[in-house]
Amino acid sequence: MITFDVPYPACPKPRPRFVRNGWAHLPPKYVHWKRESAPLLVAQAKAQNLQIPISDPHSVEILLISPSCRGDIDNWCGSVFDVLVQAGILVDDNLKVLPELTARWKRGVPSCTVTLTPIG
C-alpha cells in the first residue's frame, strides 16, 4: 500500500477554456497548484523508496476533506490524478493503471489523502 498526502486541490478539475487563437486556458490557481504540488509528491515517493512512474494496475482510494461541498467528486478526483501524472508518480491515469477507484468526501479541515494498492 502506498499513501500520499496530496496538497489540498485548488479547485475541482476545470474544463479548459479556449481563446480566439485556439489555445486552451486553465485557471491560474489550478496551474499554480499543480506546479507547486508536483515536487512535494515526488519527495514523498522518494521517502517511500518507490519506483516511479507506477505503471502496474493499482486500486486507488481518495479521501478529500473540505469545508465546502462545492463541485463534483469526479472533478476533484480529476485534479488529483492530473497532479499525480504531472509529477511522474503515475505513468497515466487510464483504466489500465487505475482500474478501481473509491472516492470519499467529508466536511472538515482541508486535506487530501491518496492510497494506491497493487492489484494482483
Order of alpha helices (4+ residues) and beta strands (2+ residues): beta-beta-beta-alpha-beta-alpha-beta-beta
